[in-house]
């Protein structure tokens, strides 16, 4: 998944935030398997994008920050056992429903939905389409979200960003922690897998 | 809990002990020179602080020899700074050893796997040299099951094993310790990873009464044989410290507590009913179990808490000195009734789920607080931030005796940090982690320079500092100018140029441990510290602007420094010579020979 070919398109892409403030993902990434590299970079874009859309007075320093070398690794400095033990307990989820945050690129605020309300992927996607007023097209087994500029992704228990639709529904609702509806170039990159 | 704490300094021996009587018996009419040495031996036995002993050993050769003979506890801050044989050659009568291995950033996956810090060579050498060894304390070292077997076999009177943030062994190794060390008083596995080999180590303790005083396994992620544990607790009348892992349910905790009302330190395990038993779990009177523990001063655990059961701890709150709720996802309403009863509390660890309001309650209820740690429930950069400068300000106003703080937050202001620097002049440890990288002051949008500057200026006892947020070289100028007592400094995503690091290396004369990540410091800055590196325990710099050339120059200038370059998986040795990680430390015995492929020693 190489975004460098899209560099020119990126420069002319319309979005919120000051021009030149998007940190380009760098080549290397510290101890992570290569299969996770793409998701680390995606997460990078998402976090820097969020900063742009959420605060209008972005400090100029952000644009001169050192190149992002997948600094997500080891930051914030929390030991792994603290991260693991903070998984929501199963019986808590049963009692309260599984509410998760949903963000969409370009939308000014996030929403929350209860995954337990839905029984399948098409139901979930339909609800998201209505909530955010966009169109994602059909989710068929082979052509995920083809023809749409949106791609629904989710963060799983391990902190990785995955494309919605790969795993069986039950596995999805038990491992999904939050949803993000990507749009634009990165979304097309995903759907061309 | 602080790294600088001298772990369990042994008491000086009582003057009527065997040792002194033997000395007199062997030399009935000593040579005049020997008289002085004998007197010195008696006197030096009372010196326990290692800094004092190091100073005494430098007076003259006679004092060096005598000090070496009388040192019973050896502390090795960096396991590669000296070889095991050199230690055993100099100090022949050691009873207690403390060894530290990996640098702290290894805890956050910044170090390649299998880097080193093996206990094997140490136990092999000490096994022969110190048959009377009683105590081993290891931090961030790797041990194997074989090492533990060897330990049990080598040291007949072995009493205390403390493993903090260690790894490499499994339940088999624990079984070896339990079965071989019949005098075992302390088995402390704080934060240590233990592989689940399926061995029932709890059952391996000998039958009959044990000498156990402390059994700590709260982060051991293996199921344990509860019946065996209950039996062990019942036959350990000296047991004072018991910290259970999260496999132990609330019902099981009750059964253990009623057998050990003499406990002073308790880690409660899950603090919730086990899923297996569910509704059939007998509803015990948990509050009465806590009431019975009249000596309880330190409470932790709450790993899978069901908050409805929290009121059970009310009976012990008034006497609590230390409370660790950092795994309990509770809100301010659940915290308040507990904290307002903890008038004597000195150490508190919480999750930020209690919010600024919860911290205000802490400030109002705990005037004696010395140490506070606020951990994030959701440790991500762009998560919601339930605690902020408001909480920090409140704590600074309510807890003027604060000595140590670790505070994770999403937003902070210089004003609050400055307020803390003025309200809490006794601060020794100040660690602030603003989780968004390069985040400025939330209100003024300025860098956090003035806040950290105020901390080093006003907190005259400060020895440990960890920074975060947006920081320019100016912040480092403050640290270099005022941080004269700082021994440990952690820097991440900070600074503008080489000048920043130069300020620190030139100004902080007591700097021992410097760990830096993702900051724009390059070779020029590195070379400005040549005058100081022999005084330091280590320097860590990862993802900075260093080149192999610069590191090579340091290695050439300082031959007794071991300069290690570590590379991350997938990064081939690059032609432009950029360095992933520089880890360097002084060593009396040259570079080590147990490195893996990802390590290059210059």
Contacts between the chains, C-beta under 8 A, distances in Angstrom:
chain1	res1	chain2	res2	distance
A	28	B	568	7.1
A	28	B	570	7.1
A	28	B	571	5.2
A	28	B	580	8.0
A	29	B	568	7.8
A	29	B	570	7.4
A	30	B	109	7.8
A	30	B	110	6.9
A	30	B	542	8.0
A	30	B	543	7.4
A	30	B	568	4.4
A	30	B	580	7.2
A	31	B	109	5.7
A	31	B	110	7.8
A	31	B	112	6.6
A	31	B	113	7.6
A	31	B	568	5.4
A	31	B	569	5.4
A	32	B	569	7.8
A	33	B	569	7.8
A	34	B	570	6.3
A	47	B	381	5.5
A	47	B	382	5.5
A	50	B	382	5.1
A	51	B	382	7.6
A	51	B	436	7.6
A	57	B	445	6.5
A	59	B	438	7.7
A	59	B	440	5.6
A	59	B	445	6.1
A	59	B	470	7.1
A	61	B	438	6.3
A	61	B	440	7.6
A	61	B	470	6.2
A	62	B	438	6.5
A	65	B	437	7.7
A	65	B	438	5.6
A	65	B	493	7.8
A	66	B	493	7.6
A	66	B	518	6.4
A	66	B	519	7.4
A	66	B	520	5.4
A	69	B	518	7.1
A	69	B	543	5.2
A	71	B	437	6.7
A	71	B	493	7.0
A	71	B	517	8.0
A	71	B	518	5.3
A	71	B	543	7.1
A	72	B	381	7.9
A	73	B	108	7.7
A	73	B	109	5.8
A	73	B	110	7.0
A	74	B	105	7.0
A	74	B	108	3.4
A	74	B	109	5.1
A	74	B	110	4.7
A	74	B	517	7.5
A	75	B	108	7.5
A	75	B	381	7.4
A	75	B	435	7.9
A	75	B	437	7.0
A	75	B	492	7.0
A	75	B	493	7.9
A	76	B	376	6.8
A	76	B	379	5.1
A	76	B	380	7.7
A	76	B	381	7.2
A	76	B	408	6.4
A	76	B	433	5.7
A	76	B	435	4.6
A	77	B	105	8.0
A	77	B	107	7.6
A	77	B	108	5.0
A	77	B	433	6.6
A	77	B	492	7.5
A	78	B	108	7.6
A	78	B	375	7.2
A	78	B	376	7.0
A	78	B	379	4.4
A	78	B	408	7.7
A	79	B	107	5.2
A	79	B	108	7.3
A	79	B	191	7.2
A	80	B	109	7.5
A	81	B	191	7.2
A	81	B	219	5.5
A	81	B	221	7.9
A	82	B	326	7.7
A	82	B	327	7.8
A	82	B	375	6.4
A	82	B	379	7.3
A	83	B	379	6.2
A	85	B	246	7.1
A	85	B	303	6.0
A	85	B	327	5.6
A	86	B	327	7.6
A	86	B	329	7.3
A	86	B	377	6.1
A	86	B	378	7.7
A	86	B	379	8.0
A	89	B	272	7.9
A	89	B	304	5.9
A	90	B	275	7.5
A	91	B	275	7.2
